[in-house]
Amino acid sequence: QLIKEKLLDLLGKEEEDGSHDENVSTCDPVPNHSESLSHTVTVPLQAPLGTLEEIAC
């Protein structure tokens, strides 16, 4: 559980840092969108966050 929390903290920081710039761009360009999809695939813990962002777009 500690490892999961640490991973979530790191992922959360990455999301917060990049989300402000990427949230606008990920909705339009395909490359950025595919990057977010592949990122959620490689990191299952982030899948719920990724799906929420996709729905928001």
N, CA, C, O and CB atoms as a CASP TS submission, in Angstrom:
PFRMAT TS
TARGET T0000
AUTHOR 0000-0000-0000
METHOD Language model
MODEL 1
PARENT N/A
ATOM      1  N   GLN     1       0.831  -1.204   0.000  1.00  0.00           N
ATOM      2  CA  GLN     1       0.000   0.000   0.000  1.00  0.00           C
ATOM      3  C   GLN     1       0.867   1.255   0.000  1.00  0.00           C
ATOM      4  O   GLN     1       0.549   2.236  -0.674  1.00  0.00           O
ATOM      5  CB  GLN     1      -0.941   0.005   1.216  1.00  0.00           C
ATOM      6  N   LEU     2       1.966   1.221   0.761  1.00  0.00           N
ATOM      7  CA  LEU     2       2.853   2.387   0.785  1.00  0.00           C
ATOM      8  C   LEU     2       3.398   2.653  -0.605  1.00  0.00           C
ATOM      9  O   LEU     2       3.496   3.803  -1.034  1.00  0.00           O
ATOM     10  CB  LEU     2       4.011   2.179   1.782  1.00  0.00           C
ATOM     11  N   ILE     3       3.755   1.579  -1.311  1.00  0.00           N
ATOM     12  CA  ILE     3       4.295   1.754  -2.668  1.00  0.00           C
ATOM     13  C   ILE     3       3.224   2.375  -3.562  1.00  0.00           C
ATOM     14  O   ILE     3       3.513   3.290  -4.335  1.00  0.00           O
ATOM     15  CB  ILE     3       4.782   0.390  -3.260  1.00  0.00           C
ATOM     16  N   LYS     4       2.002   1.886  -3.461  1.00  0.00           N
ATOM     17  CA  LYS     4       0.916   2.435  -4.280  1.00  0.00           C
ATOM     18  C   LYS     4       0.707   3.911  -3.970  1.00  0.00           C
ATOM     19  O   LYS     4       0.518   4.720  -4.878  1.00  0.00           O
ATOM     20  CB  LYS     4      -0.392   1.653  -4.046  1.00  0.00           C
ATOM     21  N   GLU     5       0.742   4.259  -2.689  1.00  0.00           N
ATOM     22  CA  GLU     5       0.549   5.663  -2.314  1.00  0.00           C
ATOM     23  C   GLU     5       1.657   6.527  -2.884  1.00  0.00           C
ATOM     24  O   GLU     5       1.403   7.622  -3.385  1.00  0.00           O
ATOM     25  CB  GLU     5       0.495   5.816  -0.789  1.00  0.00           C
ATOM     26  N   LYS     6       2.893   6.032  -2.808  1.00  0.00           N
ATOM     27  CA  LYS     6       4.018   6.797  -3.352  1.00  0.00           C
ATOM     28  C   LYS     6       3.860   6.963  -4.857  1.00  0.00           C
ATOM     29  O   LYS     6       4.088   8.046  -5.397  1.00  0.00           O
ATOM     30  CB  LYS     6       5.360   6.105  -3.027  1.00  0.00           C
ATOM     31  N   LEU     7       3.468   5.883  -5.532  1.00  0.00           N
ATOM     32  CA  LEU     7       3.271   5.960  -6.982  1.00  0.00           C
ATOM     33  C   LEU     7       2.164   6.958  -7.303  1.00  0.00           C
ATOM     34  O   LEU     7       2.304   7.778  -8.210  1.00  0.00           O
ATOM     35  CB  LEU     7       2.928   4.564  -7.568  1.00  0.00           C
ATOM     36  N   LEU     8       1.078   6.887  -6.565  1.00  0.00           N
ATOM     37  CA  LEU     8      -0.028   7.811  -6.807  1.00  0.00           C
ATOM     38  C   LEU     8       0.410   9.248  -6.562  1.00  0.00           C
ATOM     39  O   LEU     8       0.016  10.152  -7.298  1.00  0.00           O
ATOM     40  CB  LEU     8      -1.229   7.463  -5.915  1.00  0.00           C
ATOM     41  N   ASP     9       1.224   9.463  -5.529  1.00  0.00           N
ATOM     42  CA  ASP     9       1.719  10.815  -5.262  1.00  0.00           C
ATOM     43  C   ASP     9       2.562  11.304  -6.425  1.00  0.00           C
ATOM     44  O   ASP     9       2.398  12.435  -6.883  1.00  0.00           O
ATOM     45  CB  ASP     9       2.538  10.853  -3.958  1.00  0.00           C
ATOM     46  N   LEU    10       3.470  10.451  -6.908  1.00  0.00           N
ATOM     47  CA  LEU    10       4.332  10.845  -8.030  1.00  0.00           C
ATOM     48  C   LEU    10       3.486  11.098  -9.274  1.00  0.00           C
ATOM     49  O   LEU    10       3.682  12.091  -9.974  1.00  0.00           O
ATOM     50  CB  LEU    10       5.400   9.754  -8.317  1.00  0.00           C
ATOM     51  N   LEU    11       2.544  10.193  -9.544  1.00  0.00           N
ATOM     52  CA  LEU    11       1.694  10.363 -10.719  1.00  0.00           C
ATOM     53  C   LEU    11       0.841  11.612 -10.572  1.00  0.00           C
ATOM     54  O   LEU    11       0.637  12.343 -11.541  1.00  0.00           O
ATOM     55  CB  LEU    11       0.804   9.127 -10.931  1.00  0.00           C
ATOM     56  N   GLY    12       0.346  11.859  -9.381  1.00  0.00           N
ATOM     57  CA  GLY    12      -0.469  13.049  -9.137  1.00  0.00           C
ATOM     58  C   GLY    12       0.318  14.311  -9.419  1.00  0.00           C
ATOM     59  O   GLY    12      -0.201  15.247 -10.026  1.00  0.00           O
ATOM     60  N   LYS    13       1.570  14.345  -8.981  1.00  0.00           N
ATOM     61  CA  LYS    13       2.403  15.521  -9.230  1.00  0.00           C
ATOM     62  C   LYS    13       2.621  15.700 -10.722  1.00  0.00           C
ATOM     63  O   LYS    13       2.545  16.816 -11.236  1.00  0.00           O
ATOM     64  CB  LYS    13       3.754  15.401  -8.501  1.00  0.00           C
ATOM     65  N   GLU    14       2.896  14.588 -11.428  1.00  0.00           N
ATOM     66  CA  GLU    14       3.097  14.673 -12.875  1.00  0.00           C
ATOM     67  C   GLU    14       1.816  15.160 -13.552  1.00  0.00           C
ATOM     68  O   GLU    14       1.860  16.006 -14.445  1.00  0.00           O
ATOM     69  CB  GLU    14       3.527  13.300 -13.452  1.00  0.00           C
ATOM     70  N   GLU    15       0.685  14.621 -13.122  1.00  0.00           N
ATOM     71  CA  GLU    15      -0.590  15.035 -13.706  1.00  0.00           C
ATOM     72  C   GLU    15      -0.821  16.523 -13.481  1.00  0.00           C
ATOM     73  O   GLU    15      -1.198  17.240 -14.408  1.00  0.00           O
ATOM     74  CB  GLU    15      -1.749  14.219 -13.109  1.00  0.00           C
ATOM     75  N   GLU    16      -0.599  16.991 -12.255  1.00  0.00           N
ATOM     76  CA  GLU    16      -0.827  18.405 -11.952  1.00  0.00           C
ATOM     77  C   GLU    16       0.107  19.291 -12.764  1.00  0.00           C
ATOM     78  O   GLU    16      -0.301  20.339 -13.264  1.00  0.00           O
ATOM     79  CB  GLU    16      -0.636  18.672 -10.453  1.00  0.00           C
ATOM     80  N   ASP    17       1.366  18.867 -12.896  1.00  0.00           N
ATOM     81  CA  ASP    17       2.331  19.686 -13.629  1.00  0.00           C
ATOM     82  C   ASP    17       1.953  19.772 -15.105  1.00  0.00           C
ATOM     83  O   ASP    17       1.989  20.854 -15.691  1.00  0.00           O
ATOM     84  CB  ASP    17       3.753  19.114 -13.477  1.00  0.00           C
ATOM     85  N   GLY    18       1.592  18.642 -15.710  1.00  0.00           N
ATOM     86  CA  GLY    18       1.353  18.635 -17.147  1.00  0.00           C
ATOM     87  C   GLY    18      -0.103  18.844 -17.522  1.00  0.00           C
ATOM     88  O   GLY    18      -0.394  19.228 -18.654  1.00  0.00           O
ATOM     89  N   SER    19      -1.024  18.602 -16.597  1.00  0.00           N
ATOM     90  CA  SER    19      -2.436  18.627 -16.949  1.00  0.00           C
ATOM     91  C   SER    19      -2.884  20.013 -17.402  1.00  0.00           C
ATOM     92  O   SER    19      -3.697  20.127 -18.319  1.00  0.00           O
ATOM     93  CB  SER    19      -3.275  18.174 -15.771  1.00  0.00           C
ATOM     94  N   HIS    20      -2.369  21.059 -16.779  1.00  0.00           N
ATOM     95  CA  HIS    20      -2.817  22.407 -17.135  1.00  0.00           C
ATOM     96  C   HIS    20      -2.520  22.693 -18.605  1.00  0.00           C
ATOM     97  O   HIS    20      -3.356  23.263 -19.307  1.00  0.00           O
ATOM     98  CB  HIS    20      -2.135  23.463 -16.234  1.00  0.00           C
ATOM     99  N   ASP    21      -1.342  22.302 -19.071  1.00  0.00           N
ATOM    100  CA  ASP    21      -0.987  22.530 -20.471  1.00  0.00           C
ATOM    101  C   ASP    21      -1.594  21.449 -21.361  1.00  0.00           C
ATOM    102  O   ASP    21      -2.057  21.735 -22.465  1.00  0.00           O
ATOM    103  CB  ASP    21       0.542  22.565 -20.641  1.00  0.00           C
ATOM    104  N   GLU    22      -1.589  20.195 -20.873  1.00  0.00           N
ATOM    105  CA  GLU    22      -2.003  19.087 -21.721  1.00  0.00           C
ATOM    106  C   GLU    22      -3.519  18.977 -21.831  1.00  0.00           C
ATOM    107  O   GLU    22      -4.026  18.554 -22.870  1.00  0.00           O
ATOM    108  CB  GLU    22      -1.434  17.795 -21.190  1.00  0.00           C
ATOM    109  N   ASN    23      -4.253  19.346 -20.787  1.00  0.00           N
ATOM    110  CA  ASN    23      -5.701  19.200 -20.832  1.00  0.00           C
ATOM    111  C   ASN    23      -6.281  19.897 -22.056  1.00  0.00           C
ATOM    112  O   ASN    23      -7.209  19.385 -22.682  1.00  0.00           O
ATOM    113  CB  ASN    23      -6.332  19.757 -19.557  1.00  0.00           C
ATOM    114  N   VAL    24      -5.745  21.054 -22.396  1.00  0.00           N
ATOM    115  CA  VAL    24      -6.235  21.778 -23.567  1.00  0.00           C
ATOM    116  C   VAL    24      -5.788  21.078 -24.841  1.00  0.00           C
ATOM    117  O   VAL    24      -6.563  20.938 -25.787  1.00  0.00           O
ATOM    118  CB  VAL    24      -5.741  23.236 -23.556  1.00  0.00           C
ATOM    119  N   SER    25      -4.520  20.634 -24.860  1.00  0.00           N
ATOM    120  CA  SER    25      -3.958  20.071 -26.083  1.00  0.00           C
ATOM    121  C   SER    25      -4.390  18.623 -26.297  1.00  0.00           C
ATOM    122  O   SER    25      -4.564  18.203 -27.441  1.00  0.00           O
ATOM    123  CB  SER    25      -2.443  20.155 -26.046  1.00  0.00           C
ATOM    124  N   THR    26      -4.568  17.848 -25.221  1.00  0.00           N
ATOM    125  CA  THR    26      -4.887  16.432 -25.396  1.00  0.00           C
ATOM    126  C   THR    26      -6.259  16.255 -26.042  1.00  0.00           C
ATOM    127  O   THR    26      -6.515  15.221 -26.661  1.00  0.00           O
ATOM    128  CB  THR    26      -4.840  15.703 -24.047  1.00  0.00           C
ATOM    129  N   CYS    27      -7.127  17.221 -25.915  1.00  0.00           N
ATOM    130  CA  CYS    27      -8.452  17.092 -26.507  1.00  0.00           C
ATOM    131  C   CYS    27      -8.392  17.232 -28.028  1.00  0.00           C
ATOM    132  O   CYS    27      -9.267  16.720 -28.726  1.00  0.00           O
ATOM    133  CB  CYS    27      -9.400  18.137 -25.917  1.00  0.00           C
ATOM    134  N   ASP    28      -7.373  17.918 -28.553  1.00  0.00           N
ATOM    135  CA  ASP    28      -7.309  18.164 -29.985  1.00  0.00           C
ATOM    136  C   ASP    28      -6.302  17.274 -30.728  1.00  0.00           C
ATOM    137  O   ASP    28      -6.711  16.487 -31.581  1.00  0.00           O
ATOM    138  CB  ASP    28      -6.968  19.598 -30.220  1.00  0.00           C
ATOM    139  N   PRO    29      -5.006  17.374 -30.432  1.00  0.00           N
ATOM    140  CA  PRO    29      -4.040  16.611 -31.229  1.00  0.00           C
ATOM    141  C   PRO    29      -4.112  15.120 -30.923  1.00  0.00           C
ATOM    142  O   PRO    29      -4.302  14.730 -29.771  1.00  0.00           O
ATOM    143  CB  PRO    29      -2.624  17.123 -30.977  1.00  0.00           C
ATOM    144  N   VAL    30      -3.961  14.288 -31.948  1.00  0.00           N
ATOM    145  CA  VAL    30      -3.992  12.839 -31.747  1.00  0.00           C
ATOM    146  C   VAL    30      -2.734  12.338 -31.039  1.00  0.00           C
ATOM    147  O   VAL    30      -2.848  11.472 -30.171  1.00  0.00           O
ATOM    148  CB  VAL    30      -4.151  12.127 -33.085  1.00  0.00           C
ATOM    149  N   PRO    31      -1.532  12.841 -31.370  1.00  0.00           N
ATOM    150  CA  PRO    31      -0.310  12.331 -30.717  1.00  0.00           C
ATOM    151  C   PRO    31      -0.364  12.469 -29.195  1.00  0.00           C
ATOM    152  O   PRO    31      -0.045  11.520 -28.480  1.00  0.00           O
ATOM    153  CB  PRO    31       0.919  13.070 -31.252  1.00  0.00           C
ATOM    154  N   ASN    32      -0.761  13.630 -28.697  1.00  0.00           N
ATOM    155  CA  ASN    32      -0.830  13.823 -27.251  1.00  0.00           C
ATOM    156  C   ASN    32      -1.873  12.893 -26.637  1.00  0.00           C
ATOM    157  O   ASN    32      -1.673  12.358 -25.546  1.00  0.00           O
ATOM    158  CB  ASN    32      -1.157  15.289 -26.917  1.00  0.00           C
ATOM    159  N   HIS    33      -2.977  12.706 -27.338  1.00  0.00           N
ATOM    160  CA  HIS    33      -4.027  11.838 -26.823  1.00  0.00           C
ATOM    161  C   HIS    33      -3.511  10.405 -26.729  1.00  0.00           C
ATOM    162  O   HIS    33      -3.755   9.718 -25.738  1.00  0.00           O
ATOM    163  CB  HIS    33      -5.284  11.906 -27.719  1.00  0.00           C
ATOM    164  N   SER    34      -2.796   9.956 -27.762  1.00  0.00           N
ATOM    165  CA  SER    34      -2.264   8.595 -27.749  1.00  0.00           C
ATOM    166  C   SER    34      -1.234   8.443 -26.642  1.00  0.00           C
ATOM    167  O   SER    34      -1.128   7.377 -26.036  1.00  0.00           O
ATOM    168  CB  SER    34      -1.642   8.241 -29.109  1.00  0.00           C
ATOM    169  N   GLU    35      -0.470   9.503 -26.372  1.00  0.00           N
ATOM    170  CA  GLU    35       0.507   9.441 -25.286  1.00  0.00           C
ATOM    171  C   GLU    35      -0.210   9.217 -23.956  1.00  0.00           C
ATOM    172  O   GLU    35       0.225   8.400 -23.145  1.00  0.00           O
ATOM    173  CB  GLU    35       1.356  10.738 -25.234  1.00  0.00           C
ATOM    174  N   SER    36      -1.299   9.935 -23.731  1.00  0.00           N
ATOM    175  CA  SER    36      -2.019   9.779 -22.472  1.00  0.00           C
ATOM    176  C   SER    36      -2.614   8.372 -22.381  1.00  0.00           C
ATOM    177  O   SER    36      -2.639   7.777 -21.304  1.00  0.00           O
ATOM    178  CB  SER    36      -3.130  10.850 -22.341  1.00  0.00           C
ATOM    179  N   LEU    37      -3.092   7.842 -23.508  1.00  0.00           N
ATOM    180  CA  LEU    37      -3.648   6.494 -23.506  1.00  0.00           C
ATOM    181  C   LEU    37      -2.570   5.475 -23.175  1.00  0.00           C
ATOM    182  O   LEU    37      -2.782   4.605 -22.330  1.00  0.00           O
ATOM    183  CB  LEU    37      -4.289   6.172 -24.860  1.00  0.00           C
ATOM    184  N   SER    38      -1.416   5.569 -23.829  1.00  0.00           N
ATOM    185  CA  SER    38      -0.336   4.613 -23.576  1.00  0.00           C
ATOM    186  C   SER    38       0.140   4.746 -22.136  1.00  0.00           C
ATOM    187  O   SER    38       0.509   3.750 -21.513  1.00  0.00           O
ATOM    188  CB  SER    38       0.842   4.835 -24.560  1.00  0.00           C
ATOM    189  N   HIS    39       0.136   5.964 -21.600  1.00  0.00           N
ATOM    190  CA  HIS    39       0.588   6.174 -20.224  1.00  0.00           C
ATOM    191  C   HIS    39      -0.361   5.469 -19.249  1.00  0.00           C
ATOM    192  O   HIS    39       0.088   4.867 -18.274  1.00  0.00           O
ATOM    193  CB  HIS    39       0.673   7.691 -19.901  1.00  0.00           C
ATOM    194  N   THR    40      -1.659   5.542 -19.509  1.00  0.00           N
ATOM    195  CA  THR    40      -2.617   4.887 -18.626  1.00  0.00           C
ATOM    196  C   THR    40      -2.482   3.374 -18.750  1.00  0.00           C
ATOM    197  O   THR    40      -2.717   2.655 -17.778  1.00  0.00           O
ATOM    198  CB  THR    40      -4.060   5.332 -18.953  1.00  0.00           C
ATOM    199  N   VAL    41      -2.109   2.878 -19.926  1.00  0.00           N
ATOM    200  CA  VAL    41      -1.955   1.434 -20.112  1.00  0.00           C
ATOM    201  C   VAL    41      -0.746   0.936 -19.330  1.00  0.00           C
ATOM    202  O   VAL    41      -0.817  -0.102 -18.672  1.00  0.00           O
ATOM    203  CB  VAL    41      -1.810   1.083 -21.613  1.00  0.00           C
ATOM    204  N   THR    42       0.363   1.668 -19.398  1.00  0.00           N
ATOM    205  CA  THR    42       1.579   1.242 -18.705  1.00  0.00           C
ATOM    206  C   THR    42       1.416   1.377 -17.195  1.00  0.00           C
ATOM    207  O   THR    42       2.053   0.645 -16.437  1.00  0.00           O
ATOM    208  CB  THR    42       2.786   2.062 -19.184  1.00  0.00           C
ATOM    209  N   VAL    43       0.574   2.302 -16.753  1.00  0.00           N
ATOM    210  CA  VAL    43       0.374   2.508 -15.313  1.00  0.00           C
ATOM    211  C   VAL    43      -1.101   2.301 -14.978  1.00  0.00           C
ATOM    212  O   VAL    43      -1.891   3.243 -15.030  1.00  0.00           O
ATOM    213  CB  VAL    43       0.843   3.937 -14.878  1.00  0.00           C
ATOM    214  N   PRO    44      -1.474   1.060 -14.633  1.00  0.00           N
ATOM    215  CA  PRO    44      -2.891   0.752 -14.359  1.00  0.00           C
ATOM    216  C   PRO    44      -3.496   1.646 -13.283  1.00  0.00           C
ATOM    217  O   PRO    44      -4.683   1.969 -13.340  1.00  0.00           O
ATOM    218  CB  PRO    44      -3.032  -0.699 -13.938  1.00  0.00           C
ATOM    219  N   LEU    45      -2.679   2.054 -12.291  1.00  0.00           N
ATOM    220  CA  LEU    45      -3.209   2.890 -11.209  1.00  0.00           C
ATOM    221  C   LEU    45      -3.767   4.196 -11.747  1.00  0.00           C
ATOM    222  O   LEU    45      -4.666   4.786 -11.149  1.00  0.00           O
ATOM    223  CB  LEU    45      -2.122   3.177 -10.172  1.00  0.00           C
ATOM    224  N   GLN    46      -3.228   4.650 -12.885  1.00  0.00           N
ATOM    225  CA  GLN    46      -3.637   5.944 -13.421  1.00  0.00           C
ATOM    226  C   GLN    46      -4.829   5.809 -14.378  1.00  0.00           C
ATOM    227  O   GLN    46      -5.371   6.816 -14.831  1.00  0.00           O
ATOM    228  CB  GLN    46      -2.460   6.609 -14.139  1.00  0.00           C
ATOM    229  N   ALA    47      -5.234   4.589 -14.684  1.00  0.00           N
ATOM    230  CA  ALA    47      -6.307   4.364 -15.650  1.00  0.00           C
ATOM    231  C   ALA    47      -7.577   5.158 -15.308  1.00  0.00           C
ATOM    232  O   ALA    47      -8.129   5.814 -16.191  1.00  0.00           O
ATOM    233  CB  ALA    47      -6.631   2.879 -15.720  1.00  0.00           C
ATOM    234  N   PRO    48      -8.059   5.119 -14.056  1.00  0.00           N
ATOM    235  CA  PRO    48      -9.276   5.892 -13.736  1.00  0.00           C
ATOM    236  C   PRO    48      -9.107   7.378 -14.023  1.00  0.00           C
ATOM    237  O   PRO    48     -10.028   8.012 -14.537  1.00  0.00           O
ATOM    238  CB  PRO    48      -9.652   5.701 -12.269  1.00  0.00           C
ATOM    239  N   LEU    49      -7.956   7.940 -13.704  1.00  0.00           N
ATOM    240  CA  LEU    49      -7.716   9.358 -13.973  1.00  0.00           C
ATOM    241  C   LEU    49      -7.763   9.610 -15.473  1.00  0.00           C
ATOM    242  O   LEU    49      -8.351  10.593 -15.923  1.00  0.00           O
ATOM    243  CB  LEU    49      -6.355   9.810 -13.389  1.00  0.00           C
ATOM    244  N   GLY    50      -7.144   8.723 -16.246  1.00  0.00           N
ATOM    245  CA  GLY    50      -7.103   8.896 -17.693  1.00  0.00           C
ATOM    246  C   GLY    50      -8.504   8.844 -18.289  1.00  0.00           C
ATOM    247  O   GLY    50      -8.838   9.656 -19.151  1.00  0.00           O
ATOM    248  N   THR    51      -9.325   7.902 -17.841  1.00  0.00           N
ATOM    249  CA  THR    51     -10.667   7.781 -18.391  1.00  0.00           C
ATOM    250  C   THR    51     -11.500   9.011 -18.049  1.00  0.00           C
ATOM    251  O   THR    51     -12.293   9.471 -18.870  1.00  0.00           O
ATOM    252  CB  THR    51     -11.348   6.514 -17.868  1.00  0.00           C
ATOM    253  N   LEU    52     -11.327   9.540 -16.849  1.00  0.00           N
ATOM    254  CA  LEU    52     -12.070  10.742 -16.465  1.00  0.00           C
ATOM    255  C   LEU    52     -11.673  11.909 -17.356  1.00  0.00           C
ATOM    256  O   LEU    52     -12.527  12.689 -17.778  1.00  0.00           O
ATOM    257  CB  LEU    52     -11.821  11.091 -14.984  1.00  0.00           C
ATOM    258  N   GLU    53     -10.373  12.032 -17.644  1.00  0.00           N
ATOM    259  CA  GLU    53      -9.919  13.123 -18.498  1.00  0.00           C
ATOM    260  C   GLU    53     -10.498  12.963 -19.903  1.00  0.00           C
ATOM    261  O   GLU    53     -10.906  13.942 -20.526  1.00  0.00           O
ATOM    262  CB  GLU    53      -8.377  13.169 -18.549  1.00  0.00           C
ATOM    263  N   GLU    54     -10.531  11.717 -20.400  1.00  0.00           N
ATOM    264  CA  GLU    54     -11.067  11.483 -21.736  1.00  0.00           C
ATOM    265  C   GLU    54     -12.547  11.846 -21.783  1.00  0.00           C
ATOM    266  O   GLU    54     -13.008  12.459 -22.746  1.00  0.00           O
ATOM    267  CB  GLU    54     -10.859  10.017 -22.154  1.00  0.00           C
ATOM    268  N   ILE    55     -13.285  11.471 -20.755  1.00  0.00           N
ATOM    269  CA  ILE    55     -14.714  11.794 -20.715  1.00  0.00           C
ATOM    270  C   ILE    55     -14.901  13.312 -20.682  1.00  0.00           C
ATOM    271  O   ILE    55     -15.798  13.851 -21.329  1.00  0.00           O
ATOM    272  CB  ILE    55     -15.395  11.133 -19.481  1.00  0.00           C
ATOM    273  N   ALA    56     -14.043  13.989 -19.921  1.00  0.00           N
ATOM    274  CA  ALA    56     -14.148  15.441 -19.822  1.00  0.00           C
ATOM    275  C   ALA    56     -13.910  16.085 -21.178  1.00  0.00           C
ATOM    276  O   ALA    56     -14.535  17.090 -21.516  1.00  0.00           O
ATOM    277  CB  ALA    56     -13.152  15.987 -18.791  1.00  0.00           C
ATOM    278  N   CYS    57     -12.992  15.494 -21.963  1.00  0.00           N
ATOM    279  CA  CYS    57     -12.709  16.050 -23.280  1.00  0.00           C
ATOM    280  C   CYS    57     -13.912  15.850 -24.171  1.00  0.00           C
ATOM    281  O   CYS    57     -13.891  16.247 -25.336  1.00  0.00           O
ATOM    282  CB  CYS    57     -11.455  15.402 -23.904  1.00  0.00           C
TER
END
